[in-house]
Amino acid sequence: MTTLDTETADPAAEPGADRGGLRRRARRPGPDGARGRDRRPDRRTGRIPLGRRFRRDRTLLLMTVPALLLVLVFHYIPILGNVVAFQDYDPYVSTNGVTAMLESPWVGLAQFERVLSDPGFRHAVENTFVLFLLQLLLFFPVPIALALLVDSVLRPRVRAVVQAVLYLPHFFSWVLVVTVFQQILGGAGIIAQTLREHGHEGFDLMTDPEVFKFLVTAEGIWKDAGWGVIVFLAALAAVDQDLYEAAAMDGAGRWRRMWHVTLPALRPVIALLLVLRVGDALTVGFEQLLLQRDAVGPGAAEVLDTFVWWTGLRSQDFSYAAAAGLIKGVVGLVLVLSANKAAHLMGEQGVYRK
């Protein structure tokens, strides 16, 4: 005769036991307790209801509240100030800025007509797009190339030193960056003085309007290229190493592995950053250009941001400045949507999915 264990021999002592004397296993909650139910999708739709997702992620949502408040106060609420672009805004009508907006007369699209008919605005737009195209062609590929070079360094200590050297200029202010270039490429810089000491004629690239656009691009590369390497190094770290081994076994050399494995892995990141870069096309560095505007003149250094500053804010023509800024924002939005659509056509996700 088979003897049962004392824990399962008495069916009356165990409410969950069956007639055979074997105890049934009671359903226990998962490791998250009652929250396990919040992760179960709905049987009809296959999706987790909004209420369950809110209960599940309430801690993370509470952590984002301070950031959301900052964005709301400093980004979304100031959007209401764009109403002055449709007014002849006078800040001296009232001591309260909101009251001044309410009491300023409406002029419709007159401010936009002023902006679009201003030859200075058209010249600023032309300079802005020229600088954007130069930075897109010369600056954008540099972080990708640097990331590939850093990723090829095998020794961890050498890689750490190279990364630190590349990242460091990002933390410099534009005042320091312009000063460094002035001490190297200016009329009293190291290169010009060395040339004069050896009987040659010196030069001053910092005041040459013809090379100013390339100079601005070089400053941007030196300052921010190392910072952009971080994103591409993170993407390279996610590449499966088995792909490189399989390609090497098939006879692919270093260049072919980079072309067929590395670059396809970076393609989604490149598409995303390219879309963001296109959306930022009309913002090519306000502080950087403002610091060098007097040295080369407004003909070479005037872009949309400096144009708004000098013709709008400095002269306190706030309606004119708001109209120019609103045009810039609308064009930037159109560029983002167009670039994201192009990314979708190429099979990439872009900023958001279809």
C-alpha positions as CSV (number, residue, x, y, z in Angstrom):
1,M,0.0,0.0,0.0
2,T,1.3,3.4,-0.9
3,T,1.5,5.9,1.9
4,L,0.9,9.5,1.3
5,D,2.8,12.3,2.8
6,T,1.4,13.7,6.0
7,E,0.9,17.1,4.3
8,T,-1.4,15.6,1.7
9,A,-3.0,12.7,3.5
10,D,-5.9,14.5,5.1
11,P,-8.2,16.1,2.5
12,A,-10.1,17.9,5.2
13,A,-7.0,19.6,6.5
14,E,-6.3,21.0,3.0
15,P,-9.2,22.9,1.4
16,G,-7.4,22.8,-2.0
17,A,-6.9,19.0,-2.0
18,D,-8.8,16.8,-4.4
19,R,-10.4,13.4,-3.8
20,G,-7.2,11.5,-4.5
21,G,-5.5,13.3,-1.6
22,L,-3.2,15.4,-3.8
23,R,-3.2,19.0,-3.1
24,R,-4.0,21.4,-5.9
25,R,-1.6,24.3,-6.6
26,A,-3.1,27.6,-5.7
27,R,-2.6,30.4,-8.1
28,R,-0.2,32.9,-6.7
29,P,0.5,36.4,-7.8
30,G,3.5,37.1,-9.9
31,P,6.6,38.7,-8.6
32,D,5.0,42.1,-9.0
33,G,2.0,41.2,-6.9
34,A,-1.2,42.8,-8.1
35,R,0.6,44.7,-10.7
36,G,0.9,41.5,-12.8
37,R,-2.7,42.1,-13.9
38,D,-1.8,45.5,-15.3
39,R,0.5,43.9,-17.8
40,R,-2.1,41.6,-19.3
41,P,-3.4,42.8,-22.7
42,D,-7.1,43.1,-23.4
43,R,-8.4,39.9,-25.0
44,R,-10.5,41.7,-27.6
45,T,-8.0,44.4,-28.8
46,G,-4.7,42.8,-27.7
47,R,-3.6,46.1,-26.1
48,I,-3.2,47.1,-22.5
49,P,-5.9,49.6,-21.5
50,L,-4.9,53.2,-20.7
51,G,-5.9,52.9,-17.1
52,R,-3.7,49.8,-16.5
53,R,-0.7,51.4,-18.3
54,F,-1.1,54.5,-16.1
55,R,-1.1,52.4,-12.9
56,R,1.8,50.4,-14.1
57,D,3.9,53.4,-15.1
58,R,2.8,55.9,-12.5
59,T,6.2,56.1,-10.9
60,L,7.9,56.9,-14.2
61,L,5.3,59.4,-15.1
62,L,5.8,61.2,-11.7
63,M,9.5,61.4,-12.5
64,T,8.8,63.2,-15.7
65,V,6.6,65.9,-14.2
66,P,9.4,68.3,-13.4
67,A,10.8,68.1,-17.0
68,L,7.3,68.5,-18.4
69,L,6.8,71.6,-16.2
70,L,10.0,73.1,-17.5
71,V,9.0,72.5,-21.1
72,L,5.6,73.9,-20.5
73,V,6.8,77.1,-18.8
74,F,9.8,77.9,-21.1
75,H,8.6,76.5,-24.4
76,Y,4.9,76.2,-24.8
77,I,3.6,79.2,-22.8
78,P,5.9,81.6,-24.7
79,I,4.3,80.4,-27.9
80,L,1.3,82.6,-27.0
81,G,3.6,85.6,-27.4
82,N,3.6,85.0,-31.2
83,V,0.3,86.9,-31.2
84,V,2.4,90.2,-31.4
85,A,3.4,89.2,-34.9
86,F,-0.2,90.2,-36.0
87,Q,-0.1,93.4,-34.0
88,D,1.6,96.8,-33.8
89,Y,2.9,95.9,-30.4
90,D,3.8,98.7,-28.0
91,P,5.3,97.5,-24.7
92,Y,4.9,100.9,-23.2
93,V,1.1,100.9,-23.4
94,S,1.0,99.2,-20.0
95,T,3.4,98.1,-17.3
96,N,2.1,94.6,-17.7
97,G,3.2,92.7,-20.9
98,V,-0.1,90.7,-21.2
99,T,-2.2,93.9,-20.9
100,A,0.0,95.6,-23.5
101,M,-0.7,92.7,-25.9
102,L,-4.4,93.0,-25.3
103,E,-4.4,96.8,-25.9
104,S,-2.0,96.9,-28.9
105,P,-3.8,97.4,-32.3
106,W,-4.2,94.5,-34.7
107,V,-2.5,94.9,-38.1
108,G,-3.2,91.5,-39.6
109,L,-0.4,90.3,-42.0
110,A,1.3,93.7,-42.3
111,Q,4.3,92.7,-40.3
112,F,4.8,89.6,-42.5
113,E,4.7,91.8,-45.6
114,R,7.4,94.0,-44.1
115,V,9.6,91.1,-43.4
116,L,9.2,89.4,-46.8
117,S,9.8,92.7,-48.6
118,D,12.9,93.5,-46.7
119,P,16.1,92.7,-48.8
120,G,18.0,92.3,-45.5
121,F,15.8,89.4,-44.6
122,R,16.2,87.7,-47.9
123,H,20.0,88.1,-47.6
124,A,19.9,86.6,-44.1
125,V,17.9,83.6,-45.4
126,E,20.4,83.1,-48.2
127,N,23.4,83.1,-45.8
128,T,21.5,80.8,-43.5
129,F,20.9,78.1,-46.1
130,V,24.5,78.4,-47.5
131,L,25.9,77.8,-44.0
132,F,23.5,74.9,-43.4
133,L,24.5,73.2,-46.7
134,L,28.2,73.6,-45.9
135,Q,27.7,72.2,-42.4
136,L,25.6,69.4,-43.7
137,L,28.3,68.4,-46.3
138,L,31.4,69.0,-44.2
139,F,30.3,68.7,-40.6
140,F,27.7,65.9,-40.6
141,P,30.0,63.1,-41.9
142,V,32.8,63.9,-39.4
143,P,31.2,62.3,-36.3
144,I,30.5,59.1,-38.3
145,A,34.1,58.9,-39.4
146,L,35.5,59.6,-35.9
147,A,33.2,57.0,-34.4
148,L,34.5,54.4,-36.8
149,L,38.1,55.3,-36.0
150,V,37.5,55.3,-32.3
151,D,35.7,51.9,-32.5
152,S,38.6,50.4,-34.3
153,V,41.0,51.2,-31.5
154,L,41.5,48.0,-29.6
155,R,43.2,49.2,-26.4
156,P,40.7,50.5,-23.9
157,R,43.0,53.0,-22.4
158,V,43.9,54.5,-25.7
159,R,40.2,54.6,-26.7
160,A,39.4,56.4,-23.4
161,V,42.1,59.0,-24.0
162,V,40.9,59.6,-27.6
163,Q,37.3,60.0,-26.5
164,A,38.2,62.4,-23.8
165,V,40.2,64.6,-26.2
166,L,37.4,64.6,-28.7
167,Y,34.6,65.4,-26.2
168,L,36.5,68.1,-24.3
169,P,35.9,71.1,-26.8
170,H,32.1,70.6,-26.5
171,F,32.2,72.0,-23.0
172,F,34.0,75.2,-24.1
173,S,32.0,78.3,-24.6
174,W,31.8,79.9,-28.0
175,V,33.8,82.9,-26.6
176,L,36.7,80.5,-25.8
177,V,36.4,78.7,-29.2
178,V,36.5,82.0,-31.2
179,T,39.5,83.1,-29.0
180,V,41.4,79.9,-29.7
181,F,40.9,80.3,-33.5
182,Q,41.8,84.0,-33.2
183,Q,45.1,83.1,-31.6
184,I,45.9,80.6,-34.3
185,L,44.4,82.0,-37.6
186,G,44.1,85.8,-36.7
187,G,46.4,88.6,-37.9
188,A,48.4,88.4,-34.7
189,G,48.0,84.6,-34.4
190,I,50.7,82.0,-34.2
191,I,50.7,81.1,-37.9
192,A,50.8,84.7,-39.1
193,Q,53.6,85.6,-36.8
194,T,55.7,82.6,-37.8
195,L,55.3,83.5,-41.5
196,R,56.4,87.1,-40.8
197,E,59.5,85.9,-38.9
198,H,60.5,83.9,-41.9
199,G,60.1,86.7,-44.4
200,H,56.6,85.8,-45.7
201,E,53.5,87.9,-45.7
202,G,51.0,87.1,-42.9
203,F,47.3,86.7,-43.2
204,D,44.2,87.2,-41.1
205,L,41.5,84.6,-41.8
206,M,39.3,85.8,-38.9
207,T,38.4,89.0,-40.8
208,D,38.2,87.6,-44.3
209,P,34.5,87.5,-45.5
210,E,35.4,85.1,-48.3
211,V,36.4,82.3,-46.1
212,F,34.2,83.1,-43.1
213,K,31.6,80.4,-43.9
214,F,34.3,77.7,-44.0
215,L,35.8,79.2,-40.8
216,V,32.5,78.9,-39.0
217,T,32.1,75.3,-40.2
218,A,35.6,74.5,-39.0
219,E,34.8,76.0,-35.6
220,G,31.7,73.9,-35.3
221,I,33.5,70.7,-36.3
222,W,36.2,71.3,-33.7
223,K,33.7,72.0,-30.9
224,D,30.9,69.6,-31.4
225,A,32.1,66.7,-33.7
226,G,33.4,64.8,-30.7
227,W,30.1,65.1,-28.9
228,G,28.2,63.7,-31.8
229,V,30.5,60.6,-31.7
230,I,28.7,59.4,-28.6
231,V,25.5,58.6,-30.5
232,F,27.3,56.6,-33.2
233,L,29.5,54.7,-30.7
234,A,26.3,53.7,-28.9
235,A,24.9,52.4,-32.1
236,L,28.1,50.5,-32.9
237,A,28.1,48.9,-29.5
238,A,24.7,47.3,-30.4
239,V,26.0,45.6,-33.5
240,D,26.1,41.9,-33.2
241,Q,29.7,40.7,-33.4
242,D,28.7,37.5,-35.0
243,L,27.9,39.4,-38.1
244,Y,31.6,40.6,-38.3
245,E,32.8,37.0,-37.7
246,A,30.5,35.6,-40.4
247,A,31.6,38.3,-42.9
248,A,35.2,37.5,-42.1
249,M,34.7,33.8,-42.6
250,D,33.2,34.6,-46.0
251,G,36.3,36.4,-47.0
252,A,35.3,40.0,-46.4
253,G,38.1,42.4,-45.6
254,R,38.0,45.3,-43.2
255,W,36.5,47.8,-45.7
256,R,33.9,45.4,-46.9
257,R,32.8,44.6,-43.3
258,M,32.5,48.2,-42.7
259,W,30.4,48.8,-45.8
260,H,28.1,45.8,-45.5
261,V,27.9,45.5,-41.7
262,T,28.8,48.7,-39.9
263,L,27.2,51.3,-42.1
264,P,23.8,49.4,-42.4
265,A,23.8,49.2,-38.6
266,L,24.3,53.0,-38.4
267,R,21.7,53.8,-41.1
268,P,18.7,54.3,-38.8
269,V,20.7,56.6,-36.5
270,I,22.1,58.5,-39.5
271,A,18.6,59.0,-40.8
272,L,17.2,60.2,-37.5
273,L,20.0,62.7,-36.9
274,L,19.8,63.9,-40.5
275,V,16.1,64.6,-40.1
276,L,16.8,66.5,-36.9
277,R,19.6,68.4,-38.6
278,V,17.4,69.4,-41.4
279,G,14.8,70.7,-38.9
280,D,17.5,72.8,-37.3
281,A,18.6,74.2,-40.7
282,L,17.6,77.8,-39.9
283,T,19.5,77.8,-36.7
284,V,23.2,77.8,-37.5
285,G,24.7,79.2,-34.3
286,F,23.5,82.5,-33.0
287,E,26.2,83.2,-30.4
288,Q,29.0,82.0,-32.6
289,L,28.0,84.3,-35.5
290,L,27.1,87.2,-33.2
291,L,30.6,87.2,-31.7
292,Q,32.2,87.4,-35.2
293,R,29.7,89.7,-36.9
294,D,31.6,92.9,-36.4
295,A,34.9,91.4,-37.7
296,V,33.6,90.3,-41.1
297,G,30.6,92.5,-41.5
298,P,26.9,91.7,-41.7
299,G,27.2,90.8,-45.4
300,A,29.0,87.6,-44.5
301,A,27.8,86.8,-41.0
302,E,24.1,87.9,-41.1
303,V,21.8,84.9,-40.6
304,L,18.2,84.7,-39.5
305,D,18.9,84.7,-35.8
306,T,21.3,87.7,-35.9
307,F,18.9,89.5,-38.3
308,V,16.0,89.1,-35.8
309,W,18.3,90.3,-33.0
310,W,19.7,93.4,-34.7
311,T,16.6,94.6,-36.6
312,G,14.0,93.5,-34.2
313,L,15.1,93.3,-30.6
314,R,17.8,95.9,-30.6
315,S,15.5,98.5,-32.1
316,Q,12.6,97.2,-29.9
317,D,10.4,96.4,-33.0
318,F,9.0,93.3,-31.3
319,S,6.2,92.7,-33.8
320,Y,8.7,92.7,-36.7
321,A,11.0,90.3,-34.8
322,A,8.1,88.0,-33.9
323,A,7.0,87.9,-37.5
324,A,10.5,86.9,-38.7
325,G,10.8,84.3,-36.0
326,L,7.4,82.8,-36.8
327,I,8.3,82.5,-40.4
328,K,11.5,80.7,-39.4
329,G,9.5,78.3,-37.2
330,V,7.0,77.5,-39.9
331,V,9.7,76.8,-42.5
332,G,11.6,74.6,-40.0
333,L,8.5,72.6,-39.3
334,V,8.0,72.1,-43.0
335,L,11.6,71.0,-43.4
336,V,11.2,68.4,-40.5
337,L,8.1,66.9,-42.0
338,S,9.6,66.8,-45.5
339,A,12.8,65.2,-44.2
340,N,10.9,62.7,-42.1
341,K,8.7,61.8,-45.2
342,A,11.9,61.2,-47.2
343,A,13.2,58.9,-44.4
344,H,10.0,56.9,-44.6
345,L,10.4,56.5,-48.3
346,M,13.9,55.2,-47.8
347,G,12.5,52.6,-45.3
348,E,13.7,54.3,-42.1
349,Q,11.6,55.3,-39.1
350,G,12.8,58.9,-38.8
351,V,11.5,61.0,-35.9
352,Y,8.2,59.1,-35.8
353,R,6.6,56.2,-37.4
354,K,4.1,56.3,-40.2
